[in-house]
C-alpha cells in the first residue's frame, strides 16, 4: 500500500482558511515525498462546492454525530487504520494538538509540533525558547504526526492533483472515549463563572503592575482576574487564579491575556475560551498563534490606556 500524506481539517467555524493552510503545507511536503495527499474534513454539507472553493479535489468528508473530541478521534482512527500514512498533519490549535498527541501515541508515530519550515523530506524546523531560537528536528520513524505553525507555507509549484471525493459516516456509538467524571482539584474560584477573564503573566513584574489589571476589572462587569503559573510561583497572586494544566481550565466568552507568552501548559487551560485577545510586546509570542486579536504593546502601558478609556 502506498503511503499517504493526510491533512486533517478539524475546524468547524473557519474550515476554508484552515484547509488552504494545510493544503499549502501538504503541497510543499509533496515536493519532497511524492506521496498522495488526502484532505480530511468533517461534516461538510456541500463537499463539491467546498472542493471548488479551496481548489483541491482529493477529499474525504467524515460525517460524525458531533464535532466533539471523541467523535472526531473515532473518525480519524477509522481512516488511519485503513490508510498507510507517512505524515499526519494538523493545524497548531490546542484542539488539533490534543488530537495529534493522542493519535501519535495510538499509532506509535513520532510527533513534531509547530513546524515552521521543511528542510528535507524527514527534517523540519520549529521555534524554541519562547521563539528566540530555531531548531532543526529530524523524524526517525516511518510514521510522523505534525502540527503546522502560523501561515508559514506558500503555494508550491509541485502540485499534487487528483480528484476523488469520498464521504463516510461514523456512528456515534463507535466512540470509546467518554468523560466519566470531572473533578475539581481545589475550591471554587471566581474564574469558574466569569464571562470575561483578564489574565496576567510575566510581562507584569510587580504587585503594583498587577494591581492595574484589578483596577480595569472593576470597570468591566462580569469580569475576573486570572494569571499564568509564574505569577503564582512568585507569590504575586493566589493559586485559585492560575490558568493552565496545573491550575484551572476556563471557558469565558472573552479571555484577555496581558504579558503572557503562551506556553503549552497555559494554552491548555484556555482552550475552551470563545474569543481570545492577547497583548504582548513580543511580536513572535506563541500566544498570538491562538488569539483572535493580537496587540503588540507593553501590557502595563496598554492596561493604563484601557483604564483611562473605560473611566471616560
BAMARKE-466266 format. One record per residue: y, z, x of N, C-alpha, C in turn. Coordinates in Angstrom, 1 decimal. Layout:
N
LOFI     ny     nz     nx    cay    caz    cax     cy     cz     cx
LOFI      Y      Z      X      Y      Z      X      Y      Z      X
...
This chain:
312
LOFI     ny     nz     nx    cay    caz    cax     cy     cz     cx
LOFI   -1.2    0.0    0.8    0.0    0.0    0.0    1.2    0.0    0.9
LOFI    2.2   -0.9    0.6    3.4   -1.0    1.4    4.3    0.2    1.1
LOFI    5.0    0.7    2.1    5.8    1.9    1.9    7.1    1.4    1.2
LOFI    7.7    2.4    0.5    9.0    2.1   -0.2   10.1    3.0    0.2
LOFI   11.3    2.6    0.0   12.5    3.4    0.1   12.9    3.8   -1.4
LOFI   12.8    5.0   -1.7   13.1    5.5   -3.1   14.4    6.1   -3.1
LOFI   15.3    5.6   -4.0   16.6    6.2   -4.2   16.7    6.9   -5.5
LOFI   17.0    8.2   -5.5   17.0    9.0   -6.7   18.4    9.2   -7.2
LOFI   18.7    8.6   -8.4   20.0    8.7   -9.0   19.8    9.8  -10.2
LOFI   20.1   11.0   -9.9   19.9   12.1  -10.9   21.1   12.5  -11.6
LOFI   22.2   11.9  -11.4   23.5   12.2  -12.1   23.4   11.8  -13.5
LOFI   23.9   12.7  -14.4   24.0   12.4  -15.8   25.3   11.9  -16.2
LOFI   26.4   12.5  -15.6   27.8   12.1  -16.0   28.4   11.0  -15.2
LOFI   27.9   10.9  -13.9   28.6    9.9  -13.0   27.5    9.0  -12.4
LOFI   26.7    8.5  -13.2   25.5    7.7  -12.8   25.8    6.5  -12.0
LOFI   26.8    5.7  -12.5   27.1    4.4  -11.8   27.6    4.6  -10.4
LOFI   28.5    5.5  -10.2   29.1    5.8   -8.8   28.0    6.3   -7.9
LOFI   27.2    7.2   -8.4   26.1    7.7   -7.6   25.1    6.6   -7.2
LOFI   24.8    5.8   -8.2   23.8    4.7   -7.9   24.3    3.8   -6.8
LOFI   25.6    3.4   -6.9   26.2    2.5   -6.0   26.2    3.1   -4.6
LOFI   26.5    4.4   -4.5   26.5    5.1   -3.2   25.1    5.0   -2.6
LOFI   24.0    5.3   -3.4   22.7    5.3   -2.9   22.2    3.9   -2.5
LOFI   22.6    2.9   -3.3   22.2    1.6   -3.0   22.8    1.1   -1.7
LOFI   24.1    1.4   -1.4   24.7    1.1   -0.1   23.9    1.7    1.0
LOFI   23.5    3.0    0.9   22.7    3.6    1.9   21.3    2.9    2.0
LOFI   20.7    2.6    0.9   19.4    2.0    0.9   19.4    0.6    1.6
LOFI   20.5   -0.1    1.3   20.6   -1.5    2.0   20.7   -1.3    3.5
LOFI   21.5   -0.3    3.9   21.6   -0.1    5.4   20.3    0.3    6.0
LOFI   19.6    1.2    5.3   18.3    1.6    5.8   17.3    0.4    5.8
LOFI   17.4   -0.4    4.8   16.5   -1.6    4.7   16.7   -2.5    5.9
LOFI   17.9   -2.6    6.5   18.1   -3.5    7.6   17.3   -3.1    8.8
LOFI   16.9   -1.8    8.8   16.0   -1.3    9.9   14.6   -1.4    9.6
LOFI   14.2   -1.1    8.3   12.8   -0.9    8.0   12.2   -2.1    7.3
LOFI   13.0   -2.8    6.5   12.5   -3.9    5.6   11.4   -3.4    4.6
LOFI   11.6   -2.1    4.2   10.7   -1.6    3.1   11.4   -1.9    1.8
LOFI   10.6   -2.1    0.7   11.1   -2.3   -0.6   11.9   -1.1   -1.1
LOFI   13.0   -1.4   -1.7   13.9   -0.4   -2.3   13.7   -0.3   -3.8
LOFI   13.5    1.0   -4.2   13.4    1.2   -5.7   14.5    2.3   -6.0
LOFI   15.3    1.9   -7.0   16.3    2.9   -7.6   15.7    3.6   -8.8
LOFI   15.6    4.9   -8.7   15.1    5.7   -9.9   16.2    6.3  -10.6
LOFI   16.3    6.1  -11.9   17.3    6.7  -12.8   16.6    7.4  -13.9
LOFI   17.4    8.2  -14.6   16.8    9.0  -15.7   17.5    8.7  -17.0
LOFI   16.8    8.4  -18.1   17.3    8.4  -19.4   18.4    7.4  -19.6
LOFI   18.4    6.3  -19.0   19.4    5.3  -19.2   19.1    4.5  -20.4
LOFI   20.0    4.5  -21.4   19.7    3.9  -22.7   19.7    2.3  -22.7
LOFI   20.6    1.8  -21.8   20.7    0.3  -21.7   20.5   -0.1  -20.3
LOFI   19.2   -0.1  -19.8   18.9   -0.3  -18.4   19.3   -1.7  -17.9
LOFI   19.2   -2.7  -18.7   19.6   -4.1  -18.3   21.1   -4.1  -18.0
LOFI   21.9   -3.6  -18.9   23.4   -3.5  -18.7   23.7   -2.7  -17.5
LOFI   23.0   -1.6  -17.3   23.3   -0.7  -16.1   22.9   -1.5  -14.8
LOFI   21.9   -2.3  -14.9   21.5   -3.1  -13.7   22.6   -4.1  -13.3
LOFI   23.1   -4.7  -14.3   24.2   -5.7  -14.1   25.5   -4.9  -13.5
LOFI   25.7   -3.8  -14.0   26.9   -3.0  -13.6   26.9   -2.6  -12.2
LOFI   25.7   -2.3  -11.7   25.5   -1.8  -10.3   25.1   -3.0   -9.4
LOFI   24.8   -4.1  -10.0   24.4   -5.3   -9.2   23.1   -5.1   -8.4
LOFI   22.1   -4.5   -9.1   20.9   -4.2   -8.4   19.8   -4.2   -9.5
LOFI   18.6   -4.9   -9.1   17.7   -5.2  -10.1   16.3   -4.5  -10.0
LOFI   16.0   -3.8   -8.9   14.7   -3.1   -8.8   14.8   -1.7   -9.2
LOFI   14.7   -1.4  -10.5   15.0   -0.1  -11.1   13.8    0.4  -11.8
LOFI   13.6    1.7  -11.7   12.6    2.5  -12.5   13.4    3.5  -13.4
LOFI   13.3    3.3  -14.7   14.0    4.2  -15.6   13.0    5.2  -16.1
LOFI   13.2    6.5  -15.8   12.3    7.5  -16.2   12.9    8.3  -17.4
LOFI   12.1    8.3  -18.5   12.6    8.9  -19.7   12.0   10.3  -19.8
LOFI   12.8   11.3  -19.8   12.4   12.7  -19.9   13.0   13.4  -21.2
LOFI   12.3   14.5  -21.6   12.8   15.2  -22.7   14.2   15.7  -22.5
LOFI   14.4   16.3  -21.3   15.7   16.9  -21.0   16.2   16.4  -19.6
LOFI   17.3   16.8  -19.2   17.8   16.4  -17.8   17.7   17.7  -16.9
LOFI   16.9   18.6  -17.3   16.8   19.9  -16.6   15.8   19.7  -15.4
LOFI   15.9   20.6  -14.4   15.2   20.6  -13.2   13.7   20.3  -13.4
LOFI   13.0   21.0  -14.2   11.6   20.9  -14.4   11.2   19.5  -14.9
LOFI   11.9   18.9  -15.8   11.6   17.6  -16.3   11.9   16.5  -15.3
LOFI   13.0   16.6  -14.6   13.3   15.7  -13.5   12.3   15.7  -12.4
LOFI   11.9   16.9  -12.0   10.8   17.0  -11.0    9.5   16.4  -11.5
LOFI    9.1   16.7  -12.7    7.9   16.1  -13.2    7.9   14.6  -13.2
LOFI    9.0   14.0  -13.5    9.2   12.6  -13.5    9.0   12.0  -12.1
LOFI    9.7   12.7  -11.1    9.6   12.3   -9.7    8.3   12.4   -9.1
LOFI    7.6   13.5   -9.5    6.2   13.7   -9.0    5.3   12.6   -9.5
LOFI    5.5   12.2  -10.7    4.6   11.2  -11.3    4.8    9.9  -10.5
LOFI    6.1    9.6  -10.2    6.4    8.3   -9.4    5.8    8.4   -8.0
LOFI    6.1    9.5   -7.3    5.8    9.7   -5.9    4.3    9.7   -5.7
LOFI    3.5   10.3   -6.6    2.1   10.3   -6.5    1.5    8.9   -6.5
LOFI    2.2    8.0   -7.1    1.7    6.6   -7.3    2.4    5.6   -6.3
LOFI    3.3    6.1   -5.5    4.1    5.3   -4.6    4.1    5.8   -3.2
LOFI    3.7    5.0   -2.2    3.8    5.5   -0.8    5.2    5.2   -0.3
LOFI    5.9    6.3   -0.1    7.3    6.1    0.3    7.5    6.5    1.8
LOFI    8.4    5.8    2.5    8.8    6.1    3.8   10.0    7.1    3.8
LOFI   11.0    6.8    2.9   12.1    7.6    2.7   12.4    7.9    1.2
LOFI   12.7    9.1    0.9   13.1    9.5   -0.5   14.5   10.0   -0.4
LOFI   15.4    9.3   -1.0   16.8    9.5   -0.7   17.6   10.1   -2.0
LOFI   18.4   11.1   -1.7   19.2   11.8   -2.8   20.6   11.8   -2.4
LOFI   21.5   12.1   -3.4   22.9   12.4   -3.2   22.9   13.8   -2.5
LOFI   24.1   14.2   -2.2   24.3   15.5   -1.5   24.7   16.7   -2.4
LOFI   24.6   16.5   -3.7   25.0   17.6   -4.6   24.0   18.7   -4.5
LOFI   24.4   19.9   -5.0   23.4   21.1   -4.9   22.2   20.8   -5.8
LOFI   22.4   20.2   -6.9   21.3   19.8   -7.8   20.3   18.9   -7.1
LOFI   20.8   17.9   -6.4   20.0   17.0   -5.6   19.3   17.6   -4.5
LOFI   20.0   18.5   -3.8   19.4   19.3   -2.7   18.3   20.1   -3.1
LOFI   18.4   20.8   -4.3   17.2   21.6   -4.8   16.0   20.7   -5.0
LOFI   16.2   19.5   -5.6   15.1   18.6   -5.9   14.5   18.1   -4.6
LOFI   15.4   17.7   -3.6   14.9   17.2   -2.3   14.1   18.2   -1.6
LOFI   14.6   19.5   -1.6   13.9   20.5   -0.9   12.5   20.8   -1.5
LOFI   12.4   20.8   -2.8   11.2   21.1   -3.5   10.2   20.0   -3.2
LOFI   10.6   18.7   -3.2    9.7   17.6   -3.1    9.3   17.4   -1.6
LOFI   10.2   17.8   -0.7    9.8   17.7    0.8    8.6   18.7    1.0
LOFI    8.7   19.9    0.4    7.6   20.8    0.6    6.4   20.4   -0.1
LOFI    6.5   19.8   -1.3    5.4   19.4   -2.1    4.6   18.3   -1.5
LOFI    5.3   17.4   -0.8    4.6   16.2   -0.3    4.6   16.2    1.3
LOFI    4.8   17.4    1.8    4.6   17.5    3.3    5.5   16.5    4.1
LOFI    6.7   16.4    3.6    7.7   15.5    4.3    8.7   16.2    5.0
LOFI    9.3   15.6    6.1   10.4   16.2    6.7   11.7   16.1    5.8
LOFI   12.7   16.8    6.1   13.9   16.7    5.3   15.1   16.8    6.3
LOFI   16.1   15.8    6.1   17.3   15.8    6.8   18.4   15.8    5.8
LOFI   19.3   16.7    5.8   20.4   16.8    4.8   21.7   16.3    5.3
LOFI   22.6   15.9    4.4   24.0   15.5    4.6   24.0   14.4    5.7
LOFI   23.2   13.4    5.6   23.2   12.3    6.6   24.5   11.5    6.5
LOFI   25.1   11.3    7.7   26.4   10.5    7.8   26.2    9.1    8.3
LOFI   25.2    9.0    9.2   25.0    7.7    9.9   23.5    7.4   10.1
LOFI   23.2    6.1   10.1   21.8    5.7   10.5   21.9    5.2   11.9
LOFI   21.3    5.9   12.9   21.3    5.5   14.3   20.2    4.5   14.6
LOFI   19.0    4.7   14.0   17.9    3.8   14.2   17.0    4.0   12.9
LOFI   15.8    3.4   12.9   15.0    3.5   11.7   14.5    4.9   11.5
LOFI   14.4    5.7   12.5   13.9    7.1   12.3   14.9    8.1   12.8
LOFI   16.2    7.7   13.1   17.1    8.6   13.6   18.5    8.6   12.9
LOFI   19.0    9.8   12.5   20.2    9.9   11.7   21.1   10.9   12.4
LOFI   22.4   10.9   11.9   23.3   11.9   12.4   23.9   12.6   11.2
LOFI   24.3   13.9   11.4   25.0   14.7   10.4   25.9   15.7   11.2
LOFI   26.8   16.2   10.4   27.8   17.2   11.0   27.2   18.6   11.0
LOFI   27.5   19.4   12.0   27.0   20.7   12.1   28.2   21.6   12.5
LOFI   28.0   22.9   12.5   29.0   23.9   12.9   30.3   23.7   12.2
LOFI   30.2   23.7   10.8   31.4   23.6   10.0   32.1   22.2   10.2
LOFI   31.3   21.2   10.4   31.8   19.8   10.6   32.6   19.7   11.9
LOFI   32.3   20.5   12.9   33.0   20.5   14.2   32.2   19.5   15.2
LOFI   30.9   19.4   15.0   30.1   18.6   15.9   29.2   17.7   15.1
LOFI   28.9   16.6   15.7   27.9   15.6   15.1   26.6   15.7   15.9
LOFI   25.5   15.8   15.1   24.2   16.0   15.7   23.3   14.8   15.4
LOFI   22.5   14.3   16.3   21.5   13.3   16.0   20.2   14.0   15.7
LOFI   19.5   13.5   14.7   18.3   14.2   14.2   17.2   13.1   14.0
LOFI   16.1   13.2   14.6   15.0   12.2   14.6   13.9   12.7   13.6
LOFI   13.5   11.8   12.7   12.4   12.1   11.8   11.1   11.8   12.6
LOFI   10.2   12.7   12.6    8.9   12.6   13.3    7.7   12.4   12.4
LOFI    7.9   12.4   11.0    6.8   12.3   10.1    6.8   11.0    9.4
LOFI    5.7   10.7    8.8    5.6    9.4    8.1    6.4    9.4    6.8
LOFI    6.6   10.5    6.2    7.5   10.6    5.0    8.7   11.5    5.3
LOFI    9.8   11.1    4.8   11.0   11.9    5.1   11.9   11.9    3.8
LOFI   12.5   13.0    3.5   13.5   13.2    2.4   14.9   13.3    3.0
LOFI   15.8   12.5    2.5   17.2   12.5    3.0   18.2   12.9    1.9
LOFI   19.2   13.6    2.2   20.4   13.7    1.3   21.5   13.0    2.0
LOFI   22.4   12.3    1.2   23.4   11.5    1.8   24.8   12.1    1.6
LOFI   25.5   12.3    2.7   26.8   12.9    2.6   27.9   11.9    2.2
LOFI   28.8   12.4    1.4   30.0   11.6    1.0   29.8   10.2    0.7
LOFI   30.7    9.3    0.9   30.6    7.9    0.7   30.6    7.2    2.1
LOFI   29.6    7.6    2.9   29.6    7.2    4.3   29.1    5.8    4.6
LOFI   28.6    5.1    3.6   27.9    3.8    3.9   28.6    2.7    3.1
LOFI   28.9    1.6    3.8   29.5    0.4    3.1   28.3   -0.5    2.7
LOFI   28.7   -1.6    1.9   27.7   -2.6    1.6   27.2   -3.3    2.9
LOFI   25.9   -3.6    2.9   25.3   -4.2    4.1   24.9   -5.6    3.8
LOFI   25.0   -6.5    4.8   24.6   -7.9    4.6   23.1   -8.1    4.5
LOFI   22.3   -7.2    5.0   20.9   -7.3    5.0   20.4   -6.9    3.6
LOFI   20.7   -7.7    2.6   20.5   -7.3    1.2   19.0   -7.4    0.8
LOFI   18.5   -6.3    0.3   17.2   -6.4   -0.4   17.4   -6.9   -1.8
LOFI   16.6   -7.9   -2.2   16.8   -8.4   -3.5   15.5   -8.6   -4.2
LOFI   15.3   -7.9   -5.3   14.1   -8.0   -6.2   14.5   -7.6   -7.6
LOFI   14.1   -8.3   -8.6   14.4   -7.9  -10.0   13.1   -7.5  -10.7
LOFI   13.0   -6.2  -10.9   11.9   -5.6  -11.6   12.3   -4.3  -12.2
LOFI   12.5   -4.4  -13.5   13.0   -3.2  -14.3   11.8   -2.7  -15.0
LOFI   11.5   -1.4  -14.8   10.4   -0.7  -15.4   10.8    0.6  -16.0
LOFI   10.2    1.0  -17.1   10.5    2.2  -17.8    9.2    3.0  -18.1
LOFI    9.3    4.3  -17.8    8.1    5.2  -18.1    8.7    6.4  -18.8
LOFI    7.8    7.0  -19.6    8.2    8.2  -20.3    7.3    9.4  -19.9
LOFI    8.0   10.5  -19.6    7.3   11.7  -19.1    7.3   12.7  -20.3
LOFI    6.2   13.1  -20.8    6.1   14.1  -21.9    6.6   15.4  -21.4
LOFI    7.4   16.1  -22.2    7.9   17.4  -21.8    6.9   18.4  -21.4
LOFI    5.7   18.4  -22.0    4.7   19.4  -21.7    4.1   19.2  -20.4
LOFI    4.4   18.1  -19.7    3.8   17.8  -18.4    4.4   18.7  -17.3
LOFI    5.6   19.3  -17.6    6.3   20.1  -16.6    5.6   21.4  -16.4
LOFI    5.2   21.7  -15.2    4.6   23.0  -14.9    5.5   24.0  -14.2
LOFI    6.8   23.7  -14.3    7.9   24.5  -13.7    8.6   25.2  -14.8
LOFI    8.5   26.5  -15.0    9.1   27.2  -16.1    9.8   28.5  -15.5
LOFI   11.0   28.8  -16.1   11.6   30.0  -15.8   11.1   31.1  -16.7
LOFI   10.3   32.0  -16.1    9.7   33.1  -16.9   10.6   34.2  -17.2
LOFI   11.4   34.6  -16.2   12.3   35.8  -16.4   13.4   35.7  -15.4
LOFI   14.6   36.1  -15.8   15.8   36.1  -15.0   16.2   37.6  -14.8
LOFI   16.3   38.1  -13.6   16.7   39.5  -13.4   17.9   39.6  -12.5
LOFI   18.8   40.5  -12.8   20.0   40.7  -12.0   19.6   41.7  -10.9
LOFI   20.1   41.5   -9.7   19.9   42.4   -8.6   20.9   43.5   -8.5
LOFI   21.9   43.5   -9.4   23.0   44.5   -9.3   23.6   44.7  -10.7
LOFI   24.5   45.7  -10.8   25.1   46.0  -12.0   26.0   44.8  -12.4
LOFI   26.4   44.8  -13.7   27.2   43.7  -14.2   28.5   43.5  -13.5
LOFI   29.0   42.3  -13.5   30.2   42.0  -12.7   31.2   41.3  -13.6
LOFI   32.5   41.4  -13.3   33.5   40.7  -14.1   33.3   39.2  -14.0
LOFI   32.5   38.7  -13.0   32.3   37.3  -12.8   31.3   36.7  -13.9
LOFI   30.5   37.6  -14.5   29.4   37.1  -15.3   30.0   36.3  -16.5
LOFI   31.0   36.8  -17.1   31.5   36.1  -18.4   32.9   35.5  -18.2
LOFI   33.4   35.4  -16.9   34.7   34.8  -16.7   34.7   33.3  -16.9
LOFI   35.7   32.8  -17.6   35.8   31.3  -17.8   36.4   30.6  -16.6
LOFI   37.2   31.4  -15.9   37.9   30.9  -14.7   37.6   31.9  -13.5
LOFI   37.1   31.4  -12.4   36.9   32.3  -11.2   37.8   31.8  -10.1
LOFI   38.6   32.7   -9.5   39.4   32.4   -8.3   38.7   33.1   -7.2
LOFI   38.1   32.3   -6.3   37.2   32.8   -5.2   37.9   32.6   -3.9
LOFI   37.7   33.6   -3.0   38.4   33.6   -1.7   37.3   33.6   -0.6
LOFI   37.7   33.0    0.6   36.8   33.0    1.7   37.6   33.4    3.0
LOFI   37.0   33.0    4.1   37.6   33.3    5.4   39.0   32.8    5.7
LOFI   39.4   31.9    4.9   40.8   31.4    5.0   41.8   32.4    4.7
LOFI   41.4   33.5    4.1   42.3   34.7    3.8   41.8   35.8    4.7
LOFI   42.6   36.4    5.6   42.1   37.2    6.6   42.5   38.7    6.5
LOFI   43.2   39.1    5.4   43.6   40.5    5.3   43.6   40.9    3.8
LOFI   43.7   42.2    3.6   43.8   42.7    2.3   45.1   42.2    1.6
LOFI   46.2   42.1    2.4   47.5   41.6    1.9   47.3   40.2    1.4
LOFI   46.6   39.4    2.1   46.5   38.0    1.7   45.6   37.9    0.5
LOFI   44.5   38.7    0.4   43.6   38.6   -0.7   44.3   39.2   -2.0
LOFI   45.2   40.1   -1.8   46.0   40.6   -3.0   46.7   39.5   -3.7
LOFI   47.0   38.4   -3.0   47.8   37.3   -3.6   46.9   36.6   -4.7
LOFI   45.6   36.6   -4.5   44.7   35.9   -5.5   44.6   36.8   -6.7
LOFI   44.7   38.2   -6.5   44.7   39.1   -7.7   46.0   38.9   -8.5
LOFI   47.1   38.7   -7.8   48.4   38.5   -8.5   48.3   37.2   -9.3
LOFI   47.7   36.2   -8.8   47.6   34.9   -9.5   46.6   35.1  -10.7
LOFI   45.5   35.9  -10.5   44.5   36.1  -11.6   45.2   36.8  -12.8
LOFI   46.1   37.7  -12.5   46.7   38.5  -13.6   47.6   37.5  -14.5
LOFI   47.9   36.4  -14.0   48.8   35.4  -14.7   47.9   34.4  -15.4
LOFI   46.6   34.4  -15.2   45.7   33.4  -15.9   44.7   34.2  -16.8
LOFI   44.9   34.1  -18.1   44.0   34.8  -19.0   42.5   34.4  -18.8
LOFI   41.6   35.3  -18.9   40.2   35.0  -18.8   39.7   34.7  -17.4
LOFI   40.5   35.0  -16.4   40.1   34.7  -15.0   39.6   36.0  -14.3
LOFI   38.8   35.8  -13.3   38.3   36.9  -12.4   38.3   36.4  -11.0
LOFI   38.3   37.4  -10.1   38.3   37.1   -8.6   36.9   37.3   -8.0
LOFI   36.5   36.2   -7.3   35.2   36.3   -6.6   35.4   36.1   -5.1
LOFI   34.4   36.0   -4.3   34.5   35.8   -2.9   33.3   35.3   -2.2
LOFI   33.4   34.8   -1.0   32.2   34.5   -0.2   31.7   35.7    0.6
LOFI   30.5   35.5    1.2   29.9   36.7    1.8   30.7   37.3    3.0
LOFI   31.4   36.4    3.9   32.2   37.0    5.0   33.2   38.0    4.5
LOFI   33.8   37.8    3.3   34.8   38.7    2.8   34.2   40.1    2.5
LOFI   33.0   40.1    1.9   32.3   41.3    1.7   31.9   42.0    3.0
LOFI   31.4   41.2    3.9   30.9   41.7    5.2   32.1   42.4    6.0
LOFI   33.3   41.9    5.8   34.5   42.5    6.4   35.0   43.8    5.7
LOFI   34.4   44.0    4.5   34.8   45.2    3.7   36.1   44.9    2.9
LOFI   36.5   43.7    2.8   37.7   43.4    2.1   37.6   43.4    0.6
LOFI   36.4   43.0    0.1   36.1   43.1   -1.4   34.7   43.6   -1.6
LOFI   34.4   44.1   -2.8   33.1   44.7   -3.1   32.0   43.7   -3.3
LOFI   30.8   44.1   -3.1   29.6   43.2   -3.3   29.5   42.5   -4.6
LOFI   30.0   43.2   -5.7   29.9   42.7   -7.1   30.7   41.4   -7.2
LOFI   31.6   41.1   -6.3   32.4   39.9   -6.4   31.8   38.7   -5.6
LOFI   30.7   39.0   -4.8   30.2   38.0   -3.9   29.4   36.9   -4.7
LOFI   29.8   35.6   -4.4   29.1   34.5   -5.0   28.2   33.8   -3.9
LOFI   26.9   33.5   -4.3   26.1   32.9   -3.3   24.6   33.3   -3.5
LOFI   23.8   32.9   -2.6   22.3   33.2   -2.7   22.1   34.7   -2.6
LOFI   22.9   35.4   -1.8   22.7   36.9   -1.6   23.7   37.6   -2.5
LOFI   24.4   36.9   -3.4   25.3   37.5   -4.3   25.0   37.1   -5.7
LOFI   26.0   36.6   -6.4   25.8   36.2   -7.8   25.8   34.7   -8.0
LOFI   25.1   34.2   -9.0   25.2   32.8   -9.4   26.1   32.8  -10.6
LOFI   27.2   31.9  -10.6   28.2   31.9  -11.7   28.2   30.6  -12.3
LOFI   28.8   30.6  -13.5   28.9   29.3  -14.3   30.1   29.2  -15.1
LOFI   31.3   29.4  -14.5   32.6   29.3  -15.3   32.9   27.9  -15.6
LOFI   33.9   27.7  -16.5   34.4   26.4  -16.8   35.2   25.8  -15.6
LOFI   35.9   26.7  -14.9   36.7   26.3  -13.7   36.4   27.3  -12.5
LOFI   36.0   26.8  -11.4   35.8   27.6  -10.2   36.8   27.1   -9.1
LOFI   37.7   28.0   -8.7   38.7   27.6   -7.7   38.4   28.3   -6.4
LOFI   38.2   27.6   -5.3   37.8   28.1   -4.1   39.0   28.1   -3.1
LOFI   39.4   29.2   -2.6   40.6   29.3   -1.7   40.1   29.7   -0.3
LOFI   40.2   28.8    0.7   39.8   29.1    2.0   38.3   29.3    2.2
LOFI   37.5   28.6    1.4   36.0   28.7    1.5   35.5   27.4    2.1
LOFI   34.8   27.5    3.2   34.3   26.2    3.9   33.2   25.5    3.1
LOFI   32.3   26.3    2.5   31.3   25.6    1.7   29.9   25.7    2.3
LOFI   29.5   26.9    2.8   28.1   27.0    3.3   27.1   26.7    2.2
LOFI   25.9   26.3    2.5   24.9   26.1    1.5   24.6   27.3    0.7
LOFI   24.7   28.5    1.4   24.4   29.8    0.7   25.4   30.0   -0.4
LOFI   26.7   29.7   -0.2   27.7   29.9   -1.2   27.6   28.8   -2.3
LOFI   27.4   27.6   -1.9   27.3   26.5   -2.8   26.2   26.7   -3.9
LOFI   25.2   27.4   -3.4   24.1   27.6   -4.4   24.5   28.5   -5.5
LOFI   25.4   29.5   -5.2   25.9   30.4   -6.3   26.9   29.8   -7.2
LOFI   27.5   28.6   -6.9   28.5   28.0   -7.7   28.0   26.6   -8.3
LOFI   26.7   26.3   -8.2   26.1   25.0   -8.5   26.2   24.7  -10.0
LOFI   26.4   25.8  -10.9   26.4   25.5  -12.3   27.8   25.5  -12.9
LOFI   28.8   25.6  -12.0   30.2   25.5  -12.5   30.5   24.2  -13.0
LOFI   31.3   24.1  -14.1   31.6   22.9  -14.8   32.7   22.0  -14.0
LOFI   33.7   22.7  -13.4   34.8   22.0  -12.7   35.2   22.8  -11.5
LOFI   35.2   22.2  -10.3   35.5   22.9   -9.1   36.8   22.4   -8.4
LOFI   37.7   23.3   -8.1   38.9   23.0   -7.4   38.8   23.7   -6.0
LOFI   39.0   23.0   -4.9   39.0   23.6   -3.6   40.3   23.4   -2.8
LOFI   40.7   24.5   -2.2   41.9   24.5   -1.3   41.5   24.9    0.0
LOFI   41.7   24.1    1.0   41.3   24.4    2.4   42.1   23.6    3.4
LOFI   42.5   24.2    4.5   43.4   23.4    5.4   42.6   22.5    6.3
LOFI   41.2   22.5    6.2   40.4   21.6    7.0   40.0   20.4    6.1
LOFI   40.4   19.2    6.4   40.1   18.1    5.5   38.6   17.7    5.5
LOFI   37.9   18.3    6.5   36.4   18.0    6.6   35.6   19.1    6.1
LOFI   36.2   20.1    5.4   35.4   21.2    4.8   34.3   20.8    4.0
LOFI   33.1   21.3    4.1   31.9   20.9    3.4   32.1   21.0    1.9
LOFI   32.9   22.0    1.5   33.0   22.3    0.0   33.7   21.1   -0.7
LOFI   34.5   20.3    0.0   35.2   19.2   -0.6   34.2   18.1   -1.1
LOFI   33.0   18.1   -0.5   32.0   17.2   -1.0   31.3   17.6   -2.3
LOFI   31.7   18.8   -2.8   31.1   19.3   -4.0   32.2   19.6   -5.0
LOFI   33.4   19.2   -4.8   34.5   19.6   -5.6   35.1   18.4   -6.4
LOFI   35.6   18.7   -7.6   36.2   17.7   -8.5   37.7   17.4   -8.0
LOFI   38.3   18.5   -7.5   39.7   18.3   -7.0   39.7   19.0   -5.6
LOFI   40.2   18.2   -4.6   40.3   18.7   -3.2   41.7   18.8   -2.8
LOFI   42.2   19.9   -2.3   43.6   20.1   -1.9   43.6   20.5   -0.4
LOFI   44.1   19.7    0.5   44.2   20.1    1.9   45.5   20.9    2.1
LOFI   45.4   22.2    2.2   46.6   23.0    2.3   46.1   24.4    2.7
LOFI   47.0   25.2    3.3   46.7   26.6    3.7   46.6   27.3    2.4
LOFI   45.5   28.1    2.2   45.2   28.7    1.0   46.2   29.8    0.6
LOFI   46.7   30.5    1.6   47.7   31.6    1.3   49.0   30.9    0.8
LOFI   49.5   29.9    1.4   50.7   29.2    1.0   50.5   28.6   -0.4
LOFI   49.3   28.1   -0.7   49.1   27.5   -2.0   49.1   28.6   -3.1
LOFI   48.5   29.7   -2.8   48.5   30.8   -3.8   49.9   31.3   -4.0
LOFI   50.7   31.4   -3.0   52.1   31.8   -3.2   52.9   30.8   -4.1
LOFI   52.7   29.5   -3.9   53.3   28.5   -4.7   52.8   28.5   -6.1
LOFI   51.5   28.7   -6.3   50.9   28.7   -7.6   51.4   29.9   -8.4
LOFI   51.6   31.1   -7.7   52.1   32.2   -8.4   53.5   32.0   -8.9
LOFI   54.3   31.4   -8.1   55.7   31.1   -8.5   55.7   30.1   -9.7
LOFI   54.8   29.1   -9.7   54.8   28.2  -10.8   54.4   28.9  -12.1
LOFI   53.4   29.7  -12.0   52.9   30.4  -13.2   53.9   31.4  -13.7
LOFI   54.6   32.1  -12.8   55.7   33.0  -13.3   56.8   32.3  -14.0
LOFI   57.1   31.1  -13.6   58.2   30.4  -14.1   57.8   29.6  -15.4
